[in-house]
Amino acid sequence: MLGAGVNSNAGLVGSIIVDEQNFDWRRIPTSWEDFRSGRAFRGAGQKFRIEAAPGTQVSRYMFNFAEPYLFDTPVGFGLSGYYFKRFYRDWTEQRAGGRTSLSYQFSPDLSGNVAIRAEDVLISQPRVLGVAPLDAVLGHTQLYSVKAQMAHDTRDSTFLPTEGHYIAADFEYGFGTFQFPRWGLDTRWHHLLRERPDGSGRHVLSFYNQFGITGRDTPIYENYFAGGFSTLRGFQFRGASPQINTVEVGGIFQNLSSVEYMFPITADDMLRMVAFVDFGTVEPSVHINWDDFRVAPGVGLRISIPALGPAPIALDIAFPVAYAPTDIRQIFSFFVGYSR
């Protein structure tokens, strides 16, 4: 697959992807005929993906391998490696590393997994010197972590859900150059209010919340940040985050929520409108400073084009009515591949 995309969080991105959903690492080709007939590296139900995605602000190169039934058991196995580079407003960040995981499907809706990751992180080109959290990570640092997660997912769609819920609770412990614990809870509720007799034209009320606490020794590049399409609309990417000397340093506590009402405006459901309110905060300590609490109501458009796949184009306008004095506001945001 070849593609290109643009969004208000990451700029322009191109992609070259090789994706095989029926991979078999043991079926090594013995002749050109194996490639021509489609037998080479195929047939065991494994998943394999290689992706190169260079961009103006973000570049990502990665491979993923997944075995859903390790040794013919219900245990899934995953392995990935990646190289990532991003030009943030206050520094340039480069990561090279890998991740391995074991998962188990307890029921059709309930799953759990344990993952280990290892990364070499390079922070360079700081915009401002003399900011302690940023100075502490300049150059190469090593990040290792163990993470356990449980998730309950009853949504009818990953890209544009209209009913069901997603609840994921996780705990991660990071070590290496820095040592820190991390707790997270992600909840998403979707309530179907009305629909046409044929099941189309759905009106949906949704609630979202991202809650997280991380340790005080967490490096700045693992802190929580807010602002942008996937966190708080109405603000620039990471623009609703704690600052030190104009540098967005993030926080160790986040509580971000959204209430959203979606309804169709065309008979074929290709165009949908949303009305929403995003609200919440990211703080340098585990408490809520109401003077910096953010609230941003807005409206948006969802455009579903079958030829472009199941992920719609999201266009949103939000107007912050409560914000911190240092926040960087951005009224318009857009995203391809709606996922909040």
N, C-alpha and C positions, 0 to 999 in steps of 0.2 A: 504494500500500500504506500502511495505517495500522497502527501497532504500538506496543507498550510493553514495556519489559524492565527487569530489575533484576539487579545483580550486586554482589559484595562489593568490587570494585575501583572502581566508578564510580557506585554508587547507582541511583536511579530515572531512566530515560531513556524519552522518547517519541519517535516517529519518523513522519515523513510523507515518503514516497519515490515518485518517479516514475522508473521504470526501463524503458528501451526497448532491447531486444537486437537490433533490426533497424532501427536509425535511419538516416536519410538527410538530411543537413543541406541538400542541394540540392533536395529535393522540397518546395518551399514551396507551401502550399495556396493555391488560387485561388478556392475557394468553400467553403461550409459542407459540401457534399457530400463534399469530400475528407476532412474530419474524420470525418463520419458513417460513411464507408465504410472508414476506416482507412488511406487512402493518404497522408495528410499526414505528412511527415517520416519516411517508412518505406520500406524496401526495399533498402538498400545494405549491410546486415550490420554497420553500425557500432553502437557501444554508447554510450548516453547515460543519465546518471543524475543526478538532482537529489535532494538529501536535506536535510531539516531535522530535527535531533534535539536538542531542548532537554531539559535534565535538571537534577536537583537539585545535582549536583557537576560535571557535564560538559555543555557545550552545543557542538554541532557543526553547521555549515551548509556544504554543499559541492556542487560539480558535477564530474562526470567525463565526458570524451569519449574514446573509443578507436576508432581506425581500424586494424583488424587487417592490412590489406593496403594500405599507403600507395602510391599511384600504381600499383596492381596489382603490387606487389612483395611479397616475403616479409617486409618490414620493417613492424613495427607502430608506430603513433604514438599517444601518450597526452597528454592535456591536462587539468589539473584546477585548480580554485581553491577556497579554503576559508577559513572563519573558525572559530576554535576558542577556547573559554574553559573553564578548569578552576580550581576552588577546591582547591588542594593544602593540606596541613596547614600548611605554612610560608609560602606566598605564593599570590597569584592570578596565573594565567598566561593571556595572551591572544595568539593568533597569527592573522595574516591574511597569506595568501600564495598561491602557485601552484606548480605542478610540471608540467614537460613531459618526455617520455621517448621514446626510440626503442628498440625491442626486435627481436630476431631469434630465430626458432625453428630451431636447427641440426638438431634431430631431434625426434621426438615427446617425448623425455624431457629434452633439453638445450636451455636457452634462455639468452639474455643480454640485458641492457638497460643503457642509459646514461640517467641522469636528471639534470635541473637543477632546483633549487628556489630560491625566493626568498621570504623571510618578514620581516615586521615583527613583532617580539616585544615585548610589553609585560608587564613584571613589576611588580606593585604589592602593597600591603597585606602587607608582610613581618611575620611574627609576632614576630621578634626582629631588632633592629638590631645592627650591629657585627660581623656575620659577613661576612668579606671576600668570599668567592665570591658571596654573595647581594647584598651592597651593590654589587658591580661590574656587575650586570645590571639594577638598578632603573631603571625608566623604559623608554624605547624603545631597542631595539638592532636592528640589521639582520643577518640571517643569509642567506647564499647558499652553495650547495654544488653540487658535481658528484659523482655517484656512479655507479660501474660495478659490475655484479653478474653472476655466472654461477651458474646453478642447474640441478641435475640432480634430477628428480622422477619416481619410479616408483611412488608410492603409489596404492593402489586407491581412495582417497577422501580428500578434503581435510578433511572434518569429523570422520570417525571411521575412520581408516585401520587396516587389519588386516594389511597386508603391503606391502613396498616401502620405499623410503627417500627422504629429501629432504636434499640437501646444497646449501647456498648460501654462496658466498664473495663478499665485497664490499669495495670500497675507496671511501672518500668523503673529499673535501677540502672543508672549510668555510672561508669567508672572509666579510669584511664587518667588523663591529665586532670580531670575534675570528677568528683563523686557527688551524686545527687539522686534522691528518690523522686518519683513523679506519679501522680494519680490523675486519672481523667474519667469523665463521664460524658458521653455524647447521646442525647435523646432527640428523637424526631417523631412527631405524631401527625398523622394525616387523617382527617375526618371527612368522609363523603357526605355532603349536605343534600345534593339533588343531582339527578341525571335524566336524560331522555329515556324513553322506554327501551331503546335499543342499546343502552349502556354508554352512549356517547354524551357529549355536552356536560361533562361533570363539573360541578362546583365543589371546591375543596378548601377546607380550612386547615392550615398547618401550623404547628408549633415546633420551634427548634431551640435547643440549648446546648452550649458547649461550656463545660465546667472543668477547670483544671488547677492543680496546685503542684508546684515543683520546688525542689530544695534551694536553699540560699546560695549554694556553691554551683548552681547551674550556670554554664557559660552563656554569654550573651546570645550566641547563635542558636541556643536551644530554649531561650525564653519564649514567652507568649507575646504575640503581637496582634493588634487589631487594626482594621481598616481595609477596605476592599470588598470585592463581591462576595467572598466566602465567609466573611466575618461581620463587618459593619459597613453597609453601603452608605454613601454620602460622605465618605472619607477616602483619601488617597490610600493606596496599598501601604499598610503599616503606619498610616498617618494618624491613627487614634491610639497611640502607644505612649508610655512614659518616656520622657526625654531627660538627658543630662547635657547641658551646653549645646543644645539644638540637635544632639544625636539621639535617634530613636533606639533606646536600650531595651525596650520590652519590659515584661514583668514576670513575677513568679506566681501570679494568681490571675485567673481569667474567669469571667462569668458573662457569657454573651448569649443573647436570646433574640428570637424573631417570631412575630406572628404574621401570617400571610394568608390572604384570601385569593384564590385563583378561579377564574371562570372563563368560558369560551366566548369569543366574539365573532367567530365564523362557524357555519354549520358543519364543516369538515374538521373542526378542531385544530386546524393548522395555525390559527392565531388565538392566543389566550392572553388575558390581561391579569395582572396581579396588583393588589394593594397590600402594603406591608408596613410594619414598624419594626425596625432593628433597634435594639437597646442593650446596654451592658457596659462592661469596663474591663480593662487590664490594669493591674496595680503592682507596684514594687514590693508590697507586703500583703499578707493575707487579711485584707479588710477592704471595704468599699468606701471610697472617698466620694461622697455624693456631689461634691463640687465639680468633680471630673467625670461624672456619669454621663454617658452618651445616649442620645435618643434621636433617631432619624426616621421619620415617616416618608413614604414614597409610593410610587407606582411604577409598573414595568410591563413589558411585552415579552411573550414567549412565542417564538416562531419555530414550528416543526416542519421540516422539509424532509420527506421520506428518502429522497436521493442522498441526503447527507447523513443518514443513520438515525438512531433513536434519540440522540442528544439534541435538544432544541437550542436555538440561539436566544440568549437572554439579554434584554436591554432594559436598564433600570435608571430611574431618576429619583434621588433621595435628597431630602432637605433637613440637615441637622438642626434641631431646635434646642438641644442641650449638648455641650461639648466642653473640652478643656481648652484653656487659652492657647496652648501650644499645638493643638491639633491642626492637621492639614486637611481641609475639606475638598471634596471632589463630588460634584452633583451627579454626574453621569458615569455609569459603569456598564460594561458589556462583557459577555462571556459566551463562548461556544462550548457546549457540554455542561448543561445546567446541573450543578451538584452543590448543595449547601449543607 
